[in-house]
C-alpha cells in the first residue's frame, strides 16, 4: 500500500529576471484533487498574466498565500498531498512522515522544471537563495523565513514590538500600553509609507489579522481628506459629472510599473531622433480592398497595419542598421539577421509590446494570421513572457485613435520604432492636379547611436514609397 507525502510548490522564476509576482486568483481550493499540469492559479508578472500549472498530481493540502498577495520568487505558495510508492510503511524505521521530509528536502535541492519556467536556485540548506529586494528596509523590519508545515501554514509573528509613531500622551489613572507593530508584509509596509498611511489605523483582514495590500488600498480610498465644497443634490451631482470620491488612487504595479520603468530607461539612455513623412496611401488602400475581395484572403483580417507591417519588413532589407541593438556591457553593436516585429498593444492592464518571431520570413497571409492572434491574445491578457521579449523593431498604430503623428519612445533594446498615423481624406496634388486622396503620416524614432540621419531617412523614404505605390516593391527585392 503506497504512502502519502507532502510536496511543496514554490513560486517559480518565470524566466524574466523578476523577483516577485502577484497571485491574481486561485483555480483550486484545499481538498481539491488536481492532475499534472492542471492550471492552479493565475499569476501577474510585470509583463503578463501567466497561468500557473501544477507540477504534481495529488490533493491540495494547503494554500500558503491569498489571492491579491505579492509573493517573492522561491517562496512556498501551495502544498500537495501525493502518493509515494517508495515511502516506508507506517511504524517502520524511517516513518512516512520522515520519508516525506527527506523527499521534500531532496526535491528542494535542485531546480524542478515546470511549464512556465524553473524554480528558484536552491542552496544546500534546502531553502531558496533569496533575491535582493527592490526596496530598502533595515534588518529589524525583515520578516523571518517561514518554514513549510504540513497542510496549514502558521503565520509568522514578529516578536519585537516596535512603536513607529510617537507614543501617546499618558492619561491620568490610565497606564500607557506599548502597542505591537501591526502585522504586514514588507511590500505592504512600503505601500503604506508611499501612501502616507499609518498601519496602526488599518484593520487587517488576512489570516490572524494580517494587513494585506487590499486593506491598505481600501483605507487609502476612504481616508483621503475631503475639501470643503458645497454639497450637491444627487441629481445635480450627476448632471455635472461629479464623482462621489474626490480622488482615485491606483497602485503602480504590474504592466504599468514595468512600462513606466522601461520608458524612462529608454528615454534617458538612447538619444532619440524622430522624423516624419506624410504620404498618399490611396494605392495601398485600393490594394487592400482588392485583397479582401480575393479568394486567397477570404476569412482573413486585413487592415492597413497588415500592409504597413509587411512594408516595414521589406524596407528593413535595404536598411538593416535599424534592426540592431546597442550592447553597452559588451561595447558592441548587435546586428540582427532576423526580425522579431513588435506590435504595441493597448490592453486593460496597460501597454504591452508582444512581438512576432521571424516575421521577415512570413508571407502576407501568414503575417495577417500572426497579427490577429497577437492582438487577440494581448487584449485577453494571456500573452506569454516569451512573446514579450526578444523584439528587434516595433510598430505602434496610433492611427486607430484618430492621431496623425507622434514621437514614439523606443522599446528598450531596439534601434527603431515606427508610428502609423490615421488614414484621412485630404486635398493632395496628384498628377499635377489637386485631388482628394487618402493620406497617412509616418513617424520614425531611432537611436542615434546606432542609426545615422541618412540611414533613418532612407528607411522612412523606402517605407513611404512602398505605401504610396506598392508596385515599388518590385524594385526593392
One Martini backbone bead per residue (centre of mass of N, CA, C, O) as a GRO file, in nm:
protein
  477
    1UNK     BB    1   0.094   0.038   0.025
    2UNK     BB    2   0.076   0.358  -0.034
    3UNK     BB    3   0.203   0.654   0.052
    4UNK     BB    4   0.211   0.980   0.180
    5UNK     BB    5   0.303   1.319   0.080
    6UNK     BB    6   0.458   1.636   0.101
    7UNK     BB    7   0.437   1.886  -0.151
    8UNK     BB    8   0.620   2.171  -0.246
    9UNK     BB    9   0.534   2.488  -0.403
   10UNK     BB   10   0.723   2.722  -0.563
   11UNK     BB   11   0.775   3.014  -0.690
   12UNK     BB   12   0.866   3.068  -1.002
   13UNK     BB   13   1.084   3.141  -1.246
   14UNK     BB   14   0.977   3.304  -1.554
   15UNK     BB   15   1.236   3.423  -1.718
   16UNK     BB   16   1.255   3.768  -1.643
   17UNK     BB   17   1.407   3.863  -1.376
   18UNK     BB   18   1.219   3.832  -1.140
   19UNK     BB   19   1.112   3.863  -0.780
   20UNK     BB   20   0.793   3.894  -0.832
   21UNK     BB   21   0.440   3.810  -0.771
   22UNK     BB   22   0.091   3.810  -0.838
   23UNK     BB   23  -0.194   3.671  -0.707
   24UNK     BB   24  -0.498   3.672  -0.858
   25UNK     BB   25  -0.583   3.350  -0.865
   26UNK     BB   26  -0.756   3.066  -0.769
   27UNK     BB   27  -0.840   2.730  -0.910
   28UNK     BB   28  -0.814   2.618  -0.617
   29UNK     BB   29  -0.867   2.406  -0.326
   30UNK     BB   30  -0.881   2.270  -0.043
   31UNK     BB   31  -0.911   1.918  -0.142
   32UNK     BB   32  -0.835   1.915  -0.422
   33UNK     BB   33  -0.803   1.743  -0.722
   34UNK     BB   34  -0.505   1.709  -0.916
   35UNK     BB   35  -0.328   1.741  -1.210
   36UNK     BB   36  -0.094   1.739  -1.425
   37UNK     BB   37  -0.085   2.072  -1.541
   38UNK     BB   38  -0.291   2.204  -1.388
   39UNK     BB   39  -0.455   2.485  -1.333
   40UNK     BB   40  -0.411   2.683  -1.017
   41UNK     BB   41  -0.318   2.977  -1.131
   42UNK     BB   42  -0.296   3.337  -1.144
   43UNK     BB   43  -0.014   3.530  -1.260
   44UNK     BB   44   0.142   3.849  -1.210
   45UNK     BB   45   0.354   4.023  -1.384
   46UNK     BB   46   0.520   4.288  -1.537
   47UNK     BB   47   0.389   4.170  -1.832
   48UNK     BB   48   0.195   3.922  -1.739
   49UNK     BB   49  -0.043   3.669  -1.754
   50UNK     BB   50  -0.007   3.358  -1.577
   51UNK     BB   51  -0.044   3.021  -1.598
   52UNK     BB   52  -0.033   2.789  -1.331
   53UNK     BB   53   0.099   2.483  -1.309
   54UNK     BB   54   0.104   2.166  -1.194
   55UNK     BB   55   0.374   1.951  -1.076
   56UNK     BB   56   0.136   1.777  -0.953
   57UNK     BB   57  -0.036   1.486  -0.834
   58UNK     BB   58  -0.325   1.550  -0.620
   59UNK     BB   59  -0.376   1.711  -0.308
   60UNK     BB   60  -0.476   1.995  -0.164
   61UNK     BB   61  -0.340   2.104   0.145
   62UNK     BB   62  -0.223   2.410   0.085
   63UNK     BB   63  -0.256   2.771   0.099
   64UNK     BB   64  -0.007   3.022   0.153
   65UNK     BB   65  -0.166   3.226  -0.036
   66UNK     BB   66  -0.338   3.497  -0.134
   67UNK     BB   67  -0.529   3.667  -0.318
   68UNK     BB   68  -0.327   3.962  -0.392
   69UNK     BB   69  -0.052   3.864  -0.332
   70UNK     BB   70   0.292   3.928  -0.293
   71UNK     BB   71   0.549   3.711  -0.424
   72UNK     BB   72   0.835   3.559  -0.387
   73UNK     BB   73   1.068   3.402  -0.532
   74UNK     BB   74   1.065   3.075  -0.367
   75UNK     BB   75   0.800   3.072  -0.230
   76UNK     BB   76   0.553   2.924  -0.081
   77UNK     BB   77   0.206   2.844  -0.210
   78UNK     BB   78   0.183   2.517  -0.223
   79UNK     BB   79   0.039   2.203  -0.111
   80UNK     BB   80   0.080   1.845  -0.156
   81UNK     BB   81  -0.086   1.532  -0.171
   82UNK     BB   82   0.108   1.243  -0.236
   83UNK     BB   83   0.213   0.969  -0.376
   84UNK     BB   84   0.446   0.705  -0.229
   85UNK     BB   85   0.571   0.410  -0.323
   86UNK     BB   86   0.863   0.440  -0.155
   87UNK     BB   87   0.753   0.450   0.117
   88UNK     BB   88   0.753   0.389   0.432
   89UNK     BB   89   0.595   0.223   0.651
   90UNK     BB   90   0.404   0.246   0.904
   91UNK     BB   91   0.636   0.217   1.191
   92UNK     BB   92   0.885   0.217   1.055
   93UNK     BB   93   1.183   0.280   0.980
   94UNK     BB   94   1.118   0.555   0.854
   95UNK     BB   95   0.870   0.713   0.835
   96UNK     BB   96   0.647   0.877   0.645
   97UNK     BB   97   0.728   1.157   0.756
   98UNK     BB   98   1.031   1.129   0.711
   99UNK     BB   99   1.017   1.068   0.411
  100UNK     BB  100   0.884   1.332   0.336
  101UNK     BB  101   1.108   1.522   0.432
  102UNK     BB  102   1.337   1.402   0.264
  103UNK     BB  103   1.207   1.437  -0.016
  104UNK     BB  104   1.165   1.740  -0.001
  105UNK     BB  105   1.463   1.816   0.030
  106UNK     BB  106   1.554   1.679  -0.232
  107UNK     BB  107   1.375   1.848  -0.420
  108UNK     BB  108   1.499   2.136  -0.316
  109UNK     BB  109   1.805   2.076  -0.435
  110UNK     BB  110   1.660   2.158  -0.703
  111UNK     BB  111   1.551   2.225  -1.015
  112UNK     BB  112   1.212   2.240  -1.123
  113UNK     BB  113   1.041   2.181  -1.389
  114UNK     BB  114   0.807   2.377  -1.582
  115UNK     BB  115   0.590   2.546  -1.792
  116UNK     BB  116   0.707   2.856  -1.682
  117UNK     BB  117   0.982   2.733  -1.562
  118UNK     BB  118   1.200   2.780  -1.288
  119UNK     BB  119   1.305   2.741  -1.004
  120UNK     BB  120   1.468   2.841  -0.756
  121UNK     BB  121   1.765   2.863  -0.639
  122UNK     BB  122   1.917   2.616  -0.430
  123UNK     BB  123   2.052   2.554  -0.148
  124UNK     BB  124   2.183   2.328   0.076
  125UNK     BB  125   1.959   2.394   0.298
  126UNK     BB  126   1.675   2.403   0.109
  127UNK     BB  127   1.673   2.701   0.044
  128UNK     BB  128   1.613   2.968  -0.122
  129UNK     BB  129   1.762   3.205  -0.283
  130UNK     BB  130   1.777   3.526  -0.209
  131UNK     BB  131   1.662   3.811  -0.329
  132UNK     BB  132   1.678   4.123  -0.403
  133UNK     BB  133   1.529   4.384  -0.299
  134UNK     BB  134   1.337   4.677  -0.413
  135UNK     BB  135   1.396   4.766  -0.114
  136UNK     BB  136   1.468   4.957   0.187
  137UNK     BB  137   1.543   4.772   0.485
  138UNK     BB  138   1.581   4.683   0.782
  139UNK     BB  139   1.650   4.399   0.956
  140UNK     BB  140   1.418   4.441   1.170
  141UNK     BB  141   1.181   4.432   0.931
  142UNK     BB  142   1.231   4.152   0.864
  143UNK     BB  143   1.100   3.857   0.790
  144UNK     BB  144   1.083   3.550   0.857
  145UNK     BB  145   1.130   3.247   0.742
  146UNK     BB  146   0.902   3.017   0.648
  147UNK     BB  147   0.825   2.711   0.739
  148UNK     BB  148   0.721   2.424   0.629
  149UNK     BB  149   0.393   2.286   0.663
  150UNK     BB  150   0.151   2.079   0.707
  151UNK     BB  151  -0.132   2.210   0.536
  152UNK     BB  152  -0.064   2.450   0.762
  153UNK     BB  153   0.015   2.779   0.792
  154UNK     BB  154   0.197   2.965   1.018
  155UNK     BB  155   0.206   3.268   1.108
  156UNK     BB  156   0.430   3.510   1.131
  157UNK     BB  157   0.574   3.656   1.428
  158UNK     BB  158   0.683   3.951   1.544
  159UNK     BB  159   0.861   3.991   1.849
  160UNK     BB  160   0.922   4.298   1.805
  161UNK     BB  161   0.827   4.573   1.948
  162UNK     BB  162   0.704   4.863   1.764
  163UNK     BB  163   0.717   5.222   1.759
  164UNK     BB  164   0.645   5.438   1.492
  165UNK     BB  165   0.499   5.632   1.675
  166UNK     BB  166   0.435   5.850   1.884
  167UNK     BB  167   0.372   5.850   2.195
  168UNK     BB  168   0.118   5.872   2.389
  169UNK     BB  169  -0.039   6.040   2.608
  170UNK     BB  170  -0.089   6.038   2.932
  171UNK     BB  171  -0.354   5.923   3.127
  172UNK     BB  172  -0.504   5.952   3.397
  173UNK     BB  173  -0.526   5.630   3.539
  174UNK     BB  174  -0.373   5.541   3.258
  175UNK     BB  175  -0.187   5.328   3.114
  176UNK     BB  176   0.079   5.288   2.902
  177UNK     BB  177   0.055   5.102   2.601
  178UNK     BB  178   0.246   4.901   2.418
  179UNK     BB  179   0.240   4.853   2.081
  180UNK     BB  180   0.217   4.631   1.840
  181UNK     BB  181   0.305   4.579   1.540
  182UNK     BB  182   0.158   4.548   1.266
  183UNK     BB  183   0.076   4.299   1.051
  184UNK     BB  184   0.302   4.263   0.768
  185UNK     BB  185   0.441   4.312   0.469
  186UNK     BB  186   0.685   4.476   0.311
  187UNK     BB  187   0.514   4.575   0.064
  188UNK     BB  188   0.288   4.695   0.242
  189UNK     BB  189   0.461   4.898   0.401
  190UNK     BB  190   0.553   5.055   0.153
  191UNK     BB  191   0.274   5.138   0.054
  192UNK     BB  192   0.201   5.297   0.309
  193UNK     BB  193   0.429   5.504   0.289
  194UNK     BB  194   0.358   5.615   0.005
  195UNK     BB  195   0.052   5.695   0.121
  196UNK     BB  196   0.064   5.790   0.426
  197UNK     BB  197   0.008   5.533   0.619
  198UNK     BB  198  -0.110   5.416   0.923
  199UNK     BB  199  -0.118   5.089   1.033
  200UNK     BB  200  -0.271   5.136   1.306
  201UNK     BB  201  -0.548   5.215   1.134
  202UNK     BB  202  -0.545   4.926   1.013
  203UNK     BB  203  -0.747   4.659   0.925
  204UNK     BB  204  -0.705   4.324   0.922
  205UNK     BB  205  -0.809   4.040   0.689
  206UNK     BB  206  -0.616   3.837   0.740
  207UNK     BB  207  -0.442   3.615   0.881
  208UNK     BB  208  -0.432   3.703   1.202
  209UNK     BB  209  -0.456   4.018   1.099
  210UNK     BB  210  -0.341   4.064   0.831
  211UNK     BB  211  -0.209   4.309   0.629
  212UNK     BB  212  -0.313   4.404   0.320
  213UNK     BB  213  -0.325   4.564   0.026
  214UNK     BB  214  -0.633   4.604   0.031
  215UNK     BB  215  -0.647   4.745   0.302
  216UNK     BB  216  -0.479   4.992   0.219
  217UNK     BB  217  -0.646   5.077  -0.028
  218UNK     BB  218  -0.917   5.112   0.119
  219UNK     BB  219  -0.817   5.323   0.319
  220UNK     BB  220  -0.723   5.533   0.109
  221UNK     BB  221  -1.006   5.574  -0.025
  222UNK     BB  222  -1.148   5.660   0.275
  223UNK     BB  223  -0.896   5.875   0.397
  224UNK     BB  224  -0.927   6.120   0.235
  225UNK     BB  225  -0.919   6.440   0.227
  226UNK     BB  226  -1.173   6.679   0.237
  227UNK     BB  227  -1.307   6.930   0.077
  228UNK     BB  228  -1.474   7.227   0.110
  229UNK     BB  229  -1.790   7.173  -0.035
  230UNK     BB  230  -2.066   7.196  -0.180
  231UNK     BB  231  -2.350   7.037  -0.170
  232UNK     BB  232  -2.504   6.796  -0.380
  233UNK     BB  233  -2.740   6.682  -0.536
  234UNK     BB  234  -2.771   6.397  -0.704
  235UNK     BB  235  -2.871   6.529  -0.968
  236UNK     BB  236  -2.654   6.749  -0.984
  237UNK     BB  237  -2.406   6.569  -0.977
  238UNK     BB  238  -2.477   6.411  -1.235
  239UNK     BB  239  -2.492   6.655  -1.431
  240UNK     BB  240  -2.169   6.742  -1.368
  241UNK     BB  241  -1.988   6.481  -1.304
  242UNK     BB  242  -1.966   6.407  -1.000
  243UNK     BB  243  -1.788   6.237  -0.785
  244UNK     BB  244  -1.787   6.081  -0.481
  245UNK     BB  245  -1.481   6.106  -0.533
  246UNK     BB  246  -1.198   6.307  -0.548
  247UNK     BB  247  -1.020   6.041  -0.556
  248UNK     BB  248  -0.805   5.805  -0.738
  249UNK     BB  249  -0.616   5.519  -0.638
  250UNK     BB  250  -0.345   5.345  -0.808
  251UNK     BB  251  -0.139   5.108  -0.809
  252UNK     BB  252   0.194   5.060  -0.903
  253UNK     BB  253   0.182   4.787  -1.130
  254UNK     BB  254   0.294   4.572  -1.334
  255UNK     BB  255   0.273   4.692  -1.642
  256UNK     BB  256   0.288   4.990  -1.560
  257UNK     BB  257   0.560   4.970  -1.410
  258UNK     BB  258   0.730   4.851  -1.641
  259UNK     BB  259   0.676   5.068  -1.857
  260UNK     BB  260   0.785   5.311  -1.704
  261UNK     BB  261   1.075   5.208  -1.667
  262UNK     BB  262   1.136   5.160  -1.969
  263UNK     BB  263   1.085   5.452  -2.072
  264UNK     BB  264   1.292   5.594  -1.897
  265UNK     BB  265   1.537   5.435  -1.988
  266UNK     BB  266   1.512   5.503  -2.289
  267UNK     BB  267   1.500   5.820  -2.280
  268UNK     BB  268   1.791   5.828  -2.094
  269UNK     BB  269   1.979   5.651  -2.305
  270UNK     BB  270   1.856   5.703  -2.583
  271UNK     BB  271   1.905   5.899  -2.862
  272UNK     BB  272   1.647   6.061  -2.993
  273UNK     BB  273   1.495   6.044  -3.322
  274UNK     BB  274   1.247   6.226  -3.524
  275UNK     BB  275   1.058   6.145  -3.815
  276UNK     BB  276   0.862   6.271  -4.100
  277UNK     BB  277   0.588   6.134  -4.319
  278UNK     BB  278   0.373   6.217  -4.589
  279UNK     BB  279   0.138   6.003  -4.762
  280UNK     BB  280  -0.002   5.847  -5.042
  281UNK     BB  281  -0.236   5.561  -4.978
  282UNK     BB  282  -0.438   5.486  -5.202
  283UNK     BB  283  -0.309   5.228  -5.332
  284UNK     BB  284  -0.317   5.061  -5.070
  285UNK     BB  285  -0.628   5.071  -5.028
  286UNK     BB  286  -0.692   4.935  -5.297
  287UNK     BB  287  -0.538   4.673  -5.239
  288UNK     BB  288  -0.699   4.595  -4.989
  289UNK     BB  289  -0.970   4.560  -5.134
  290UNK     BB  290  -0.877   4.332  -5.328
  291UNK     BB  291  -0.782   4.126  -5.116
  292UNK     BB  292  -1.055   4.091  -4.964
  293UNK     BB  293  -1.194   3.982  -5.244
  294UNK     BB  294  -1.023   3.747  -5.239
  295UNK     BB  295  -0.986   3.407  -5.201
  296UNK     BB  296  -0.720   3.390  -5.033
  297UNK     BB  297  -0.845   3.617  -4.803
  298UNK     BB  298  -1.075   3.467  -4.704
  299UNK     BB  299  -1.135   3.526  -4.356
  300UNK     BB  300  -0.929   3.752  -4.330
  301UNK     BB  301  -0.749   4.002  -4.154
  302UNK     BB  302  -0.736   4.320  -4.311
  303UNK     BB  303  -0.508   4.596  -4.274
  304UNK     BB  304  -0.303   4.859  -4.275
  305UNK     BB  305  -0.106   4.715  -4.079
  306UNK     BB  306  -0.037   4.476  -4.257
  307UNK     BB  307   0.098   4.635  -4.487
  308UNK     BB  308   0.297   4.802  -4.312
  309UNK     BB  309   0.451   4.562  -4.194
  310UNK     BB  310   0.556   4.458  -4.465
  311UNK     BB  311   0.702   4.721  -4.543
  312UNK     BB  312   0.904   4.723  -4.308
  313UNK     BB  313   1.043   4.453  -4.382
  314UNK     BB  314   1.144   4.548  -4.661
  315UNK     BB  315   1.302   4.807  -4.570
  316UNK     BB  316   1.510   4.649  -4.388
  317UNK     BB  317   1.678   4.516  -4.615
  318UNK     BB  318   1.800   4.812  -4.699
  319UNK     BB  319   1.803   4.889  -4.359
  320UNK     BB  320   1.960   4.712  -4.110
  321UNK     BB  321   2.037   4.918  -3.877
  322UNK     BB  322   1.734   4.918  -3.754
  323UNK     BB  323   1.818   4.600  -3.677
  324UNK     BB  324   1.937   4.672  -3.369
  325UNK     BB  325   2.187   4.677  -3.092
  326UNK     BB  326   2.299   4.818  -2.785
  327UNK     BB  327   2.589   4.694  -2.612
  328UNK     BB  328   2.716   4.818  -2.332
  329UNK     BB  329   2.873   4.591  -2.184
  330UNK     BB  330   3.029   4.492  -2.463
  331UNK     BB  331   3.073   4.711  -2.673
  332UNK     BB  332   2.831   4.648  -2.894
  333UNK     BB  333   2.692   4.579  -3.213
  334UNK     BB  334   2.381   4.427  -3.283
  335UNK     BB  335   2.304   4.233  -3.562
  336UNK     BB  336   2.009   4.141  -3.702
  337UNK     BB  337   1.905   3.840  -3.906
  338UNK     BB  338   1.625   3.913  -3.786
  339UNK     BB  339   1.258   3.954  -3.724
  340UNK     BB  340   1.102   4.089  -3.432
  341UNK     BB  341   0.782   4.209  -3.442
  342UNK     BB  342   0.656   4.475  -3.281
  343UNK     BB  343   0.326   4.533  -3.116
  344UNK     BB  344   0.147   4.773  -2.997
  345UNK     BB  345  -0.072   4.716  -2.705
  346UNK     BB  346  -0.382   4.797  -2.584
  347UNK     BB  347  -0.470   4.729  -2.250
  348UNK     BB  348  -0.622   4.704  -1.944
  349UNK     BB  349  -0.309   4.675  -1.818
  350UNK     BB  350  -0.172   4.810  -2.064
  351UNK     BB  351   0.123   4.838  -2.224
  352UNK     BB  352   0.220   4.623  -2.493
  353UNK     BB  353   0.504   4.433  -2.679
  354UNK     BB  354   0.455   4.211  -2.878
  355UNK     BB  355   0.607   3.951  -3.086
  356UNK     BB  356   0.701   3.842  -3.409
  357UNK     BB  357   0.855   3.571  -3.503
  358UNK     BB  358   1.006   3.582  -3.795
  359UNK     BB  359   0.853   3.793  -3.992
  360UNK     BB  360   1.044   3.799  -4.253
  361UNK     BB  361   0.934   3.489  -4.339
  362UNK     BB  362   0.658   3.597  -4.411
  363UNK     BB  363   0.373   3.615  -4.541
  364UNK     BB  364   0.095   3.799  -4.567
  365UNK     BB  365  -0.089   3.577  -4.456
  366UNK     BB  366   0.081   3.504  -4.205
  367UNK     BB  367   0.086   3.789  -4.086
  368UNK     BB  368  -0.218   3.820  -4.047
  369UNK     BB  369  -0.249   3.584  -3.847
  370UNK     BB  370  -0.042   3.683  -3.634
  371UNK     BB  371  -0.177   3.955  -3.568
  372UNK     BB  372  -0.449   3.846  -3.467
  373UNK     BB  373  -0.334   3.669  -3.240
  374UNK     BB  374  -0.181   3.888  -3.086
  375UNK     BB  375  -0.419   4.084  -3.018
  376UNK     BB  376  -0.607   3.881  -2.877
  377UNK     BB  377  -0.407   3.795  -2.654
  378UNK     BB  378  -0.348   4.076  -2.535
  379UNK     BB  379  -0.646   4.154  -2.455
  380UNK     BB  380  -0.667   3.888  -2.260
  381UNK     BB  381  -0.382   3.862  -2.097
  382UNK     BB  382  -0.209   3.590  -2.245
  383UNK     BB  383   0.070   3.673  -2.280
  384UNK     BB  384   0.371   3.558  -2.310
  385UNK     BB  385   0.688   3.615  -2.210
  386UNK     BB  386   0.824   3.535  -2.483
  387UNK     BB  387   0.649   3.754  -2.655
  388UNK     BB  388   0.790   4.010  -2.479
  389UNK     BB  389   1.063   3.912  -2.598
  390UNK     BB  390   1.307   3.985  -2.853
  391UNK     BB  391   1.281   4.238  -2.992
  392UNK     BB  392   1.388   4.459  -3.287
  393UNK     BB  393   1.111   4.599  -3.384
  394UNK     BB  394   0.852   4.859  -3.399
  395UNK     BB  395   0.487   4.913  -3.385
  396UNK     BB  396   0.259   5.198  -3.376
  397UNK     BB  397  -0.104   5.241  -3.390
  398UNK     BB  398  -0.238   5.562  -3.369
  399UNK     BB  399  -0.471   5.576  -3.586
  400UNK     BB  400  -0.705   5.433  -3.417
  401UNK     BB  401  -0.724   5.728  -3.246
  402UNK     BB  402  -0.691   5.974  -3.464
  403UNK     BB  403  -0.382   6.000  -3.515
  404UNK     BB  404  -0.118   6.131  -3.708
  405UNK     BB  405   0.124   6.194  -3.491
  406UNK     BB  406   0.453   6.119  -3.334
  407UNK     BB  407   0.693   6.039  -3.048
  408UNK     BB  408   0.817   5.758  -3.009
  409UNK     BB  409   0.934   5.524  -2.785
  410UNK     BB  410   1.160   5.309  -2.737
  411UNK     BB  411   1.218   4.993  -2.716
  412UNK     BB  412   1.407   4.829  -2.527
  413UNK     BB  413   1.677   4.720  -2.742
  414UNK     BB  414   1.602   4.916  -2.976
  415UNK     BB  415   1.643   5.126  -3.275
  416UNK     BB  416   1.324   5.121  -3.362
  417UNK     BB  417   1.012   5.313  -3.438
  418UNK     BB  418   0.679   5.296  -3.574
  419UNK     BB  419   0.431   5.539  -3.661
  420UNK     BB  420   0.085   5.517  -3.735
  421UNK     BB  421  -0.136   5.695  -3.886
  422UNK     BB  422  -0.407   5.814  -4.003
  423UNK     BB  423  -0.653   5.771  -4.249
  424UNK     BB  424  -0.704   6.048  -4.473
  425UNK     BB  425  -0.885   6.284  -4.624
  426UNK     BB  426  -0.712   6.494  -4.871
  427UNK     BB  427  -0.559   6.737  -5.018
  428UNK     BB  428  -0.385   6.656  -5.334
  429UNK     BB  429  -0.116   6.622  -5.543
  430UNK     BB  430  -0.223   6.467  -5.856
  431UNK     BB  431  -0.103   6.484  -6.153
  432UNK     BB  432  -0.096   6.809  -6.120
  433UNK     BB  433  -0.353   6.779  -5.932
  434UNK     BB  434  -0.620   6.849  -5.740
  435UNK     BB  435  -0.702   6.605  -5.481
  436UNK     BB  436  -0.870   6.346  -5.325
  437UNK     BB  437  -0.691   6.177  -5.070
  438UNK     BB  438  -0.518   5.917  -4.905
  439UNK     BB  439  -0.354   5.983  -4.597
  440UNK     BB  440  -0.028   5.942  -4.423
  441UNK     BB  441   0.155   5.946  -4.121
  442UNK     BB  442   0.501   5.908  -4.049
  443UNK     BB  443   0.691   5.779  -3.769
  444UNK     BB  444   1.048   5.798  -3.671
  445UNK     BB  445   1.230   5.635  -3.422
  446UNK     BB  446   1.584   5.664  -3.322
  447UNK     BB  447   1.904   5.553  -3.251
  448UNK     BB  448   2.185   5.760  -3.283
  449UNK     BB  449   2.408   5.543  -3.222
  450UNK     BB  450   2.308   5.349  -3.474
  451UNK     BB  451   2.153   5.581  -3.639
  452UNK     BB  452   2.163   5.770  -3.896
  453UNK     BB  453   2.007   6.006  -4.071
  454UNK     BB  454   2.034   5.866  -4.347
  455UNK     BB  455   1.922   5.586  -4.267
  456UNK     BB  456   1.649   5.681  -4.158
  457UNK     BB  457   1.555   5.828  -4.416
  458UNK     BB  458   1.565   5.586  -4.613
  459UNK     BB  459   1.365   5.410  -4.466
  460UNK     BB  460   1.124   5.609  -4.474
  461UNK     BB  461   1.120   5.638  -4.782
  462UNK     BB  462   1.065   5.341  -4.846
  463UNK     BB  463   0.804   5.315  -4.691
  464UNK     BB  464   0.653   5.537  -4.847
  465UNK     BB  465   0.682   5.413  -5.132
  466UNK     BB  466   0.521   5.154  -5.080
  467UNK     BB  467   0.248   5.294  -4.980
  468UNK     BB  468   0.218   5.477  -5.251
  469UNK     BB  469   0.358   5.213  -5.423
  470UNK     BB  470   0.357   4.876  -5.424
  471UNK     BB  471   0.524   4.829  -5.693
  472UNK     BB  472   0.809   4.911  -5.575
  473UNK     BB  473   0.896   4.633  -5.467
  474UNK     BB  474   1.025   4.529  -5.738
  475UNK     BB  475   1.291   4.724  -5.677
  476UNK     BB  476   1.375   4.582  -5.375
  477UNK     BB  477   1.384   4.238  -5.430
   0.00000   0.00000   0.00000
